[in-house]
C-alpha cells in the first residue's frame, strides 16, 4: 500500500504521458553578457558584503563607477530574441530600475539593504526560466 501511494504521488508530480498528451515546453534559462555581469566577479564583493551583513561594503560597491557601467549596460541592452518573452522583458525593465535605485542608494539616497534585496529579487525574476516554444 505504501509503495502504491508513493508511486501515485510520484506519477502526479512528474506527470504521465498517455495517448493524446502534448509534449512539454522546453524550459531554457536566459543568458546574455549584460545579465551575467550582474552576478560576475565584478560584483562579487558586493554580494559577499550583503551575505555578511556588511551594508557599508555594499554601499561602497553600489556607488562605484564600475558597478554603474555594468548596470547601464544591462539597462541599455534588449533581451536576446531567443529568451525574449513579454514577462521577461517587463522583468528586465523592472530590474534595470531597481539596480539604478541601488546605485542611488549607494550614493546615500534610500536604504541600501532594502534596495539591494529588491534588486536581487528583480534579477531572479529575469533569470526565471520561462516556457520557450
C-alpha positions in Angstrom: 0.0 0.0 0.0 2.8 2.4 0.9 4.7 1.7 -2.3 1.5 2.2 -4.3 0.8 5.6 -2.7 4.4 6.7 -3.3 4.1 5.6 -7.0 0.9 7.6 -7.4 2.4 10.7 -5.8 5.5 10.4 -7.9 3.4 10.0 -11.1 1.3 13.0 -10.1 4.4 15.2 -9.6 6.2 14.0 -12.7 3.2 13.6 -14.9 2.2 10.7 -17.0 2.0 10.9 -20.8 -0.7 8.9 -22.4 -2.1 8.9 -25.8 -3.1 12.4 -26.8 -0.6 14.1 -24.4 1.1 17.1 -25.8 4.8 17.5 -25.5 6.0 19.7 -22.6 7.5 23.0 -23.5 11.3 23.2 -23.1 12.4 25.4 -20.2 15.5 27.4 -21.0 17.2 29.8 -18.5 18.3 33.1 -20.1 21.9 34.0 -20.6 23.4 37.1 -22.1 26.6 39.0 -21.2 24.9 42.1 -19.6 22.7 39.9 -17.4 25.6 37.6 -16.4 27.7 40.6 -15.5 25.3 41.5 -12.7 26.4 38.3 -10.8 30.0 38.2 -12.1 33.3 38.6 -10.4 32.9 42.3 -10.8 30.1 42.4 -8.3 31.2 39.5 -6.1 32.4 41.7 -3.2 29.0 43.4 -3.1 27.3 40.1 -2.9 29.7 38.9 -0.2 29.2 42.1 1.7 25.4 41.5 1.7 25.8 37.9 2.7 27.9 39.0 5.7 25.6 41.9 6.6 28.3 44.5 5.7 26.0 47.1 4.2 28.8 49.7 4.1 30.7 47.4 1.7 27.5 47.0 -0.4 27.0 50.8 -0.4 30.6 51.4 -1.4 30.4 48.9 -4.3 27.0 50.2 -5.4 28.4 53.7 -5.7 31.4 52.6 -7.8 31.8 53.7 -11.4 32.4 50.0 -12.4 29.1 48.9 -11.0 27.3 51.8 -12.7 28.8 50.8 -16.0 27.5 47.2 -15.5 24.0 48.5 -14.7 24.0 50.9 -17.5 25.0 48.2 -20.0 22.2 45.9 -18.6 19.6 48.7 -18.8 20.5 49.7 -22.4 20.5 46.2 -23.9 17.5 44.3 -25.1 16.6 40.8 -24.0 18.1 38.5 -26.7 15.4 37.2 -29.1 15.8 33.5 -28.0 14.9 34.5 -24.4 12.5 37.3 -25.1 9.0 36.9 -23.7 6.7 39.7 -22.6 7.2 38.7 -19.0 10.9 38.6 -19.2 11.1 42.0 -21.0 9.0 43.5 -18.2 11.1 41.8 -15.5 14.3 43.1 -17.2 13.0 46.7 -17.3 11.9 46.4 -13.6 15.3 45.0 -12.7 17.1 47.9 -14.5 15.1 50.4 -12.5 15.8 48.6 -9.2 19.5 48.4 -10.0 19.5 52.1 -10.8 17.9 52.7 -7.4 20.7 50.6 -5.9 23.2 52.9 -7.4 21.4 55.9 -5.9 21.2 54.1 -2.5 25.0 53.7 -2.8 25.2 57.4 -3.1 23.1 57.9 0.1 19.6 58.0 -1.3 17.5 55.4 0.4 18.0 52.2 2.4 20.9 50.2 0.9 19.7 46.9 2.4 16.1 47.2 1.2 17.2 48.4 -2.3 19.8 45.6 -2.6 17.2 43.0 -1.7 14.7 44.4 -4.2 17.3 44.4 -6.9 18.3 40.8 -6.3 14.6 39.7 -6.3 14.1 41.5 -9.6 17.2 39.8 -11.0 15.8 36.4 -10.0 12.6 37.3 -11.9 14.7 38.0 -15.1 16.6 34.7 -14.6 13.4 32.6 -14.1 13.0 30.0 -16.8 10.0 30.9 -19.0 8.4 28.5 -21.4 10.2 28.7 -24.8 8.4 27.5 -27.8 
